[in-house]
Amino acid sequence: MTEFKHPLARRSVIKGAGLGLVAGALAEAVPARSEGPVEGSEIWSGEYWAKKGDIPLWMFRKRVGAPKPGEPARPVVFFVHGSSVTSRVFDLTVPGKGEYSAMNEFARYGFDCWTMDHENYGKSGRTSGNADIASGVEDLKAAVEVVTRETGQTKFHFVGESSGALRAGAYAMAAPDHVNRLVFAAFTYKGEGSPTLTKRAEQVEYYRTHNMRKRDRDMIRSIATRDKPGTSDIAAVEALADAEMPFGDQIPTGTYLDMTANLPVVHPEKVLAPVLLVRGEYDGIATVADLEEFFNKLPNGDRQFIILPGTAHSVTIATNRQLFWHVTRAFLNMPAPIAT
C-alpha cells in the first residue's frame, strides 16, 4: 500500500464535428489508445493513498498483470464516482449475473484503471466539510499526482457518472493539461426541466445547513428505480447496497447542494478536451435539451452525444451496461485525425 504525501438504434443521438482542434493534443497524448484486449494474465489490483493537505484519500487500481519496470505504458482511465455511492460502483461483483466491474472490463481492454473515494466517502478521510464539487476537484488533483508517479504519464482519460461527471468536468477546466478524453455519464448542465433535481431542490435548505444526509439501503435502491424500474437487475442493486452500507448511512450533501443551487458548475466553453456525453434513455437528472445546449457549446470538434436505450440514471449498474462499455471504449480508442 502506497501513501503519497504531498436512443442508440431508434433513439440514438450521435453528433460529431471536425476533429482538427485536437490533432496536436492527441498526437502528444501517448498512449491515448488501448492496443486491444490483454490476455494471458490475471487482473492485478493495488491500493494507494493520496493526501489532500492532512486528509487521506483512498485510491484503487486494476490492470491485467502487475506493473513491471520498463514495460510499455498503458492508457490510464480514471473513474470518478457520484454523490450517493463510493468507487465500489465501478468494481461491483454480482454473483451469477455476469461481469459488472467496469474496472475489470476496461483492464481487459488494455487500460490501466484507477479510481478513488472522495473526501468523506468510503475509505477516505472524514472531515467537517460537505465534499462539494470544488472539493472533488482538489481530490482529483491529489490523486493525479499519485497516478503520474506510478505510471510516468501526465495525461489521462476520465470517466465520471452523475456528480462524478461534474467533478471530472470541473477538474478538466482547472487542469486541462492532464486530460486526454472525457466521458460524462448521467451528466447535468443547468438542470432545467429535470424532474430529479426539481424534487431534490425541495430539500435545498437542508443541504445548505447540513453537511451530511441519510443514505440508507432504500436510498441506494432508488438510484436504479426512481426513473424506470426494470432497467437494472435487482440483484445488482442489492450487491451495490451490500458494498456501500459498511461505510454507514450518512453521505455528504455538497454535490446535492451544487446540483440544486449552483448549476452550472461545468462551463462547456472551458472544457477543451474531447467529450463523450452519455445519457440513459429514461434518466431524470437532465433533459435532452439541457445536454444538447452543453454539447453545442463545447469548443472541441471531437465530441459525441449518445443516448443509451433501456437505461436510466446509473449506466454502470444497468442491465444494458455493455452498451455503456462499448461506446466508452470506442470513444477512448478514437484514432487521431489525419485531415484537420
Salt bridges, closest charged atoms under 4 A:
GLU3 OE2 - LYS5 NZ 2.50
GLU3 OE2 - LYS51 NZ 3.52
GLU47 OE2 - LYS123 NZ 3.12
GLU71 OE2 - ARG63 NH2 2.72
ASP91 OD1 - LYS62 NZ 2.78
GLU99 OE1 - ARG108 NH1 2.94
GLU105 OE1 - ARG108 NH1 3.61
ASP112 OD2 - ARG61 NH2 2.73
ASP117 OD1 - ARG88 NH1 2.81
GLU119 OE1 - LYS52 NZ 2.48
GLU138 OE2 - LYS141 NZ 3.14
ASP139 OD1 - LYS52 NZ 2.54
ASP139 OD2 - HIS118 ND1 2.89
GLU150 OE2 - ARG149 NH2 2.58
GLU202 OE1 - LYS199 NZ 3.34
GLU205 OE2 - ARG208 NE 3.14
ASP216 OD2 - LYS214 NZ 3.77
ASP218 OD1 - ARG221 NH1 2.67
ASP233 OD2 - LYS97 NZ 3.36
GLU238 OE1 - ARG217 NH1 2.81
GLU238 OE2 - ARG221 NE 2.63
ASP242 OD1 - ARG217 NH2 2.72
GLU244 OE1 - ARG215 NH1 3.16
GLU281 OE2 - ARG10 NH2 3.49
GLU281 OE2 - ARG11 NH1 3.33
ASP283 OD1 - HIS313 ND1 2.84
GLU292 OE2 - LYS15 NZ 3.10
GLU293 OE2 - LYS190 NZ 2.74
GLU293 OE2 - LYS297 NZ 3.12
ASP302 OD2 - ARG181 NH1 2.87
